[in-house]
Amino acid sequence: MIRICLAGATGWAGSELARGIAAASDMSLVAAVARRQAGRRLGEVLQEPRLTSPIFASAEAALATPCDVFVEYTKPDAAKANILAAIERNAHVVVGTSGLSDGDLNEIDSVARRRGRGVLACGNFAITVVLLQRFAEMAARHIPQWEILDYAHDDKVDAPSGTVRELAARLSRVRAPVTTVPVDRTIGSPEARGATVAGSQVHAVRLPGFVISAEIIFGLPDQRLTLRHDSGTSARPYVDGALLAIRRVATLVGVHRGLDTVLDL
């Protein structure tokens, strides 16, 4: 039985994952973090009687209950401290929170390797995102020019999203994209060309009506390839991937990025 501590257990994604854990025969949710609901039972809040774990106001308090895997689904400003606290308590970590920088992940990696713990950081747990990333890597080997569009709801504070940051990082390991006119030679406002993230030009849109979408456009003379992922309003597509990550993270040491790390693709 895998003992799990879930931070962000009453949030949009965390609550759906909690219900998924409750239905899994090989997992037990032993502690939850949700500051506003601290002191209550998770099952009472989510109306799921199988979830009997107490809710704590902080990850530090919740981690006093021994767990095998800590799942981070809170906010960017709290994620790093939560992850490091979990590793120091000898828990493996699955990260669903976006907004962690490469520097943050490098620091986490150092601590995780020292403690012999695995950290699986996924910008998105949906299988369609995993396939988008893999197809984009394949395309980048043959098409040298691309740009990325990042769409999200208007109140998302981090840009680009974790999904797009992960995509750009993966593409950088394939090759550096070719730019016909370098950004610094733009006439007008160079900012209109987007931000350079791991070598790729990224354009972030934050508007009502979006949940999370990622689009990458590859261009060759007289032809164009577009790959796009769109999330719906339900968090259900993320549950199966997150459960798989929880089951597999103990096979890792250090930080690994992307669900395909533990998939056979």
HELIX and SHEET records of a PDB file:
HELIX    1   1 TRP A   12  ALA A   23  1                                  12    
HELIX    2   2 ARG A   35  GLN A   37  5                                   3    
HELIX    3   3 LEU A   42  LEU A   46  1                                   5    
HELIX    4   4 ALA A   59  ALA A   62  1                                   4    
HELIX    5   5 PRO A   76  GLU A   88  1                                  13    
HELIX    6   6 ASP A  102  ARG A  115  1                                  14    
HELIX    7   7 ILE A  127  ALA A  140  1                                  14    
HELIX    8   8 GLY A  162  VAL A  174  1                                  13    
HELIX    9   9 VAL A  183  ARG A  185  5                                   3    
HELIX   10  10 PRO A  190  ARG A  193  5                                   4    
HELIX   11  11 ARG A  236  ARG A  248  1                                  13    
HELIX   12  12 VAL A  249  THR A  251  5                                   3    
HELIX   13  13 LEU A  259  VAL A  262  5                                   4    
SHEET    1   A 7 ILE A  55  PHE A  56  0                                        
SHEET    2   A 7 MET A  27  VAL A  33  1                                        
SHEET    3   A 7 ILE A   2  ALA A   7  1                                        
SHEET    4   A 7 VAL A  69  GLU A  72  1                                        
SHEET    5   A 7 HIS A  92  VAL A  95  1                                        
SHEET    6   A 7 GLY A 118  ALA A 121  1                                        
SHEET    7   A 7 GLY A 254  ARG A 257  1                                        
SHEET    1   B 5 ALA A 195  VAL A 197  0                                        
SHEET    2   B 5 SER A 200  ARG A 206 -1                                        
SHEET    3   B 5 TRP A 146  ALA A 152  1                                        
SHEET    4   B 5 ILE A 212  LEU A 220 -1                                        
SHEET    5   B 5 GLN A 223  ASP A 230 -1                                        
END                                                                             
